[in-house]
Amino acid sequence: MATGSARTTLPALGAVVDGRFQLEGVLGSGSEAIVYRAADNRGGRPVALKVFRKPWNEGGERREVLIQRRIRHSGIVALQDYADHTGAGDAPDYAVLELVEGATLKNILSSGPAEPRLVAAWAESLLMSLAHIHSRGIVHHDIKPSNILIPHGPKGRIATHAKLTDFGIASSRALPCTSSGYGTAHYMSPEQAAGGTAGAAGDIYALGLVLLESLAGARPFPGGAIQSMLARTLRRPHIPADLGRRWAALIGAMTAVDPSERVTARQALRLLRRVQHADFRSHRPDRVRQAEQDMRRHKLAPSGLAVTENFAA
């Protein structure tokens, strides 16, 4: 394969890649790759085919695949196959990914904030995904709404689970990310915004900003990239009081300026349980709330004959 700064000739829509993948449409495009919707002619199933713009051995493409093939989790878009065409002319290198029928969180938030119960459900999926990869020494480095997929639920409704995608700048202990300035400016952690490196705590911080944006409908640190990055090195994001103390406790613990003061993914899950419990209690049917109130009154009632008389009444 060509070396140096060569770039792969990307296949056109309708083409068949490797005699196997029929390209049907474009799902997304970035500086490093373009993602197609494709039909796998071997099995007939639809897939997401991520075709890299540069040869396998020139950038982070090899690292991305080697890291993602170690991950098996329901909250992470699965890597199903990949091809390394080094030395085979200008054939593109690619990764075969699980196709998620749905929308990015970025697209969903373009119409306004999401319902808190949905944000809590998505947060659970994403925190479990981060707990999984962090326990294996993997850091995503680019948590943001456009890298979070929300599948379609029954009858086209928004699903209550989320999937994390795009490990293009992920790193592990064995495969560190050597790129400078990696990540997306509006979601970078304070330590990275200050010129340092970000570990697992950086993923937690970025997800905290994403959750706050999902609830409030706006980025916590607005303005240009430099202004936004500087602001988060000086203070925590503002959490609106109307979100309630449980959401404030969770997001505050995830977005501490000092990474050593942030919760881990598993600790954040425990705080999230309090949010979900409060949400569950507020959405119980009236008959359930009435039954619980009756039980509390009975517990507080005097014992003995007085109780009997109360029930008789």
C-alpha positions in Angstrom: 0.0 0.0 0.0 1.1 3.5 -0.6 3.0 5.2 2.3 3.7 8.7 3.4 0.7 11.0 3.3 -1.3 8.9 0.8 -5.1 8.9 1.2 -7.3 6.0 0.1 -9.6 6.5 -2.8 -13.1 6.1 -1.2 -15.6 3.9 -2.9 -18.7 5.4 -4.4 -22.3 4.6 -3.4 -23.5 1.5 -5.1 -20.0 0.0 -5.2 -19.3 -3.4 -3.7 -16.3 -3.4 -1.3 -14.2 -6.6 -1.2 -16.9 -8.3 -3.3 -19.0 -8.4 -0.2 -20.4 -5.1 1.1 -22.9 -3.2 -1.1 -22.8 0.5 -0.2 -26.3 1.9 0.2 -25.9 5.3 1.8 -23.7 7.5 4.0 -24.3 7.5 7.7 -21.6 9.9 8.7 -18.3 11.4 7.7 -15.3 12.7 9.5 -11.6 13.6 8.9 -10.4 10.1 9.4 -13.2 7.9 7.9 -16.6 7.8 6.2 -19.3 5.4 7.5 -21.6 3.8 5.0 -24.8 1.8 5.4 -24.1 -1.4 3.6 -25.6 -4.8 2.9 -23.4 -7.8 3.7 -23.8 -10.1 0.7 -22.6 -13.1 2.7 -25.3 -12.9 5.3 -27.7 -10.4 3.9 -27.7 -8.3 7.1 -27.2 -4.5 7.1 -24.0 -3.2 8.7 -22.2 0.1 9.2 -19.0 0.0 7.1 -16.4 2.4 8.4 -13.9 3.0 5.6 -10.7 4.7 6.6 -9.4 7.7 4.6 -5.8 6.8 5.2 -3.9 3.5 5.0 -4.1 1.2 8.1 -0.4 1.7 9.0 -0.4 5.6 8.9 -2.6 6.7 11.7 -4.8 5.6 14.5 -6.9 3.2 12.5 -5.0 0.1 13.6 -5.1 1.2 17.2 -8.9 1.8 17.0 -9.6 -1.7 15.7 -7.2 -3.4 18.1 -8.9 -1.7 21.0 -12.5 -2.1 19.9 -12.1 -5.8 19.1 -11.4 -6.3 22.9 -14.8 -4.9 23.8 -18.1 -6.8 24.1 -20.8 -4.8 25.7 -24.4 -4.2 25.0 -23.9 -0.4 25.4 -21.1 -0.2 22.9 -21.5 -0.5 19.1 -19.9 -3.9 18.3 -17.0 -4.4 15.9 -17.9 -7.4 13.8 -15.0 -7.6 11.4 -12.2 -5.6 9.8 -9.9 -5.6 6.8 -6.2 -4.6 6.6 -5.2 -4.2 2.9 -1.6 -3.1 3.6 0.4 -4.0 0.4 -2.7 -4.6 -1.7 -2.8 -1.5 -3.9 -5.3 1.2 -3.1 -8.0 -1.1 -1.6 -9.5 0.6 1.4 -9.0 -0.5 5.0 -12.3 -0.8 6.9 -14.1 -1.9 10.0 -17.5 -3.7 10.0 -19.7 -2.3 12.8 -23.0 -3.1 14.2 -25.7 -1.0 12.5 -27.8 0.9 15.0 -31.2 2.0 13.6 -31.8 5.3 15.4 -30.4 8.7 15.8 -27.4 10.4 17.5 -28.0 12.2 20.7 -26.9 15.3 19.0 -29.8 15.0 16.5 -32.3 14.4 19.3 -31.1 17.4 21.3 -31.4 19.7 18.3 -35.1 19.9 19.0 -34.6 20.8 22.7 -33.9 19.1 26.0 -34.8 15.5 26.6 -37.2 14.1 29.3 -35.3 13.5 32.6 -36.5 9.9 32.7 -34.9 9.2 29.3 -31.7 11.0 30.2 -31.5 8.9 33.4 -32.0 5.7 31.3 -29.3 6.7 28.8 -27.0 7.7 31.6 -27.2 4.2 33.0 -26.3 2.6 29.7 -23.4 5.0 29.2 -22.0 4.7 32.7 -22.1 0.9 32.5 -20.3 1.1 29.2 -17.6 3.4 30.7 -17.3 1.1 33.7 -16.7 -1.8 31.3 -14.0 -0.1 29.3 -12.3 1.6 32.2 -11.9 -1.7 34.0 -9.9 -2.9 31.0 -7.7 0.2 30.9 -9.4 1.7 27.9 -10.3 5.4 27.7 -12.6 6.7 25.0 -11.4 10.3 24.9 -14.3 11.7 22.8 -17.6 11.4 24.7 -20.0 13.8 23.1 -23.6 13.8 21.8 -22.6 12.9 18.2 -20.8 9.8 19.5 -23.9 8.5 21.3 -26.5 6.5 19.4 -30.1 6.2 20.6 -31.8 3.3 18.9 -35.4 3.4 17.7 -37.7 1.6 20.2 -41.1 -0.1 19.4 -43.2 1.9 17.0 -40.4 4.3 16.3 -40.2 5.6 19.8 -36.9 6.8 21.3 -35.4 3.8 23.1 -34.4 3.9 26.8 -30.9 2.7 26.2 -27.9 4.3 24.5 -24.8 3.0 22.7 -21.4 4.5 22.7 -19.6 4.6 19.3 -16.4 5.9 17.6 -13.2 4.7 19.3 -11.1 6.6 16.8 -9.0 8.3 19.4 -9.4 5.8 22.2 -6.4 4.6 24.1 -5.4 1.7 26.3 -2.4 0.9 28.4 -0.8 -1.1 25.6 -1.9 1.3 22.8 -1.7 4.9 23.9 -3.1 7.7 21.8 -0.2 9.8 20.5 -2.3 12.5 18.8 -2.0 16.0 20.2 -5.1 18.0 21.0 -7.4 14.9 20.8 -11.0 15.2 21.7 -13.7 17.8 21.1 -13.2 21.3 22.5 -16.6 21.7 24.1 -16.4 18.4 26.0 -12.8 18.3 27.0 -11.9 17.9 30.7 -10.3 20.8 32.6 -7.0 18.9 32.8 -6.9 18.4 29.0 -8.1 22.0 28.3 -5.1 23.1 30.5 -2.7 21.2 28.2 -2.5 18.0 30.3 -3.6 14.5 29.5 -6.9 12.9 30.4 -7.5 9.5 31.7 -10.8 7.7 32.7 -11.8 10.7 34.8 -11.8 12.7 31.5 -14.5 10.5 30.1 -16.6 10.9 33.3 -16.3 14.7 33.0 -17.3 14.8 29.4 -20.3 12.5 30.1 -21.3 14.8 32.9 -21.4 17.7 30.5 -23.4 15.6 28.0 -26.0 14.8 30.7 -26.3 18.4 31.7 -26.8 19.5 28.1 -29.4 16.8 27.6 -31.4 18.1 30.6 -31.0 21.8 30.1 -31.0 21.9 26.3 -27.8 23.9 26.0 -24.1 23.4 26.3 -22.9 24.1 29.9 -19.9 26.2 28.6 -21.2 28.2 25.6 -19.1 30.4 23.4 -16.1 29.7 21.2 -13.8 26.7 21.8 -11.0 28.7 23.6 -13.5 30.6 25.8 -15.3 27.4 26.6 -12.1 25.5 27.5 -10.8 28.3 29.7 -14.0 28.6 31.6 -14.0 24.9 32.7 -10.5 25.2 34.1 -11.8 27.9 36.5 -15.1 26.6 37.6 -17.7 23.8 37.6 -20.6 24.1 35.2 -23.7 25.8 36.4 -26.4 23.3 37.2 -30.0 24.8 37.1 -31.7 24.5 40.5 -34.9 23.2 38.8 -33.1 20.0 37.9 -33.3 19.0 41.6 -30.7 18.1 44.2 -30.2 14.5 43.0 -29.3 15.5 39.5 -27.1 18.2 40.9 -25.3 15.8 43.1 -24.7 13.4 40.3 -23.5 15.9 37.7 -21.5 17.9 40.3 -19.7 14.7 41.3 -18.9 14.0 37.6 -17.7 17.5 36.7 -15.3 18.4 39.6 -12.5 20.6 38.2 -9.9 18.4 39.9 -10.0 14.9 38.3 -9.1 13.3 41.7 -12.4 14.6 43.1 -14.6 13.0 40.4 -16.5 9.9 40.9 -15.7 6.7 38.9 -18.3 5.3 36.6 -19.5 2.8 39.2 -19.7 5.4 41.9 -21.8 7.6 39.5 -24.1 4.7 38.9 -24.9 4.6 42.6 -25.7 8.3 42.6 -27.8 7.7 39.5 -29.9 5.1 41.4 -31.1 8.0 43.6 -32.2 10.0 40.6 -34.0 7.0 39.2 -35.7 6.2 42.5 -36.9 9.8 42.8 -38.2 9.7 39.2 -40.0 6.4 39.8 -41.7 7.7 42.9 -42.9 10.8 41.1 -44.4 8.8 38.2 -46.2 6.1 40.2 -49.9 5.6 39.5 -52.2 7.4 42.0 -53.5 4.1 43.4 -49.9 3.0 44.2 -49.1 6.3 46.0 -52.4 6.1 47.9 -51.6 2.5 49.0 -48.2 3.6 50.3 -49.7 6.5 52.2 -52.2 4.1 53.8 -49.4 1.8 54.8 -47.5 4.7 56.4 -50.5 5.9 58.3 -51.0 2.4 59.6 -47.4 2.2 60.8 -47.9 5.5 62.6 -51.2 4.5 64.2 -51.4 3.6 67.9 -51.2 -0.1 68.7 -53.8 -2.3 70.3 -57.5 -1.5 70.6 -57.2 1.9 69.0 -55.9 0.3 65.8 -58.8 -2.1 65.7 -61.2 0.7 66.2 -59.6 2.7 63.4 -59.9 -0.1 60.9 -63.5 -0.8 62.0 -64.3 2.9 61.4 
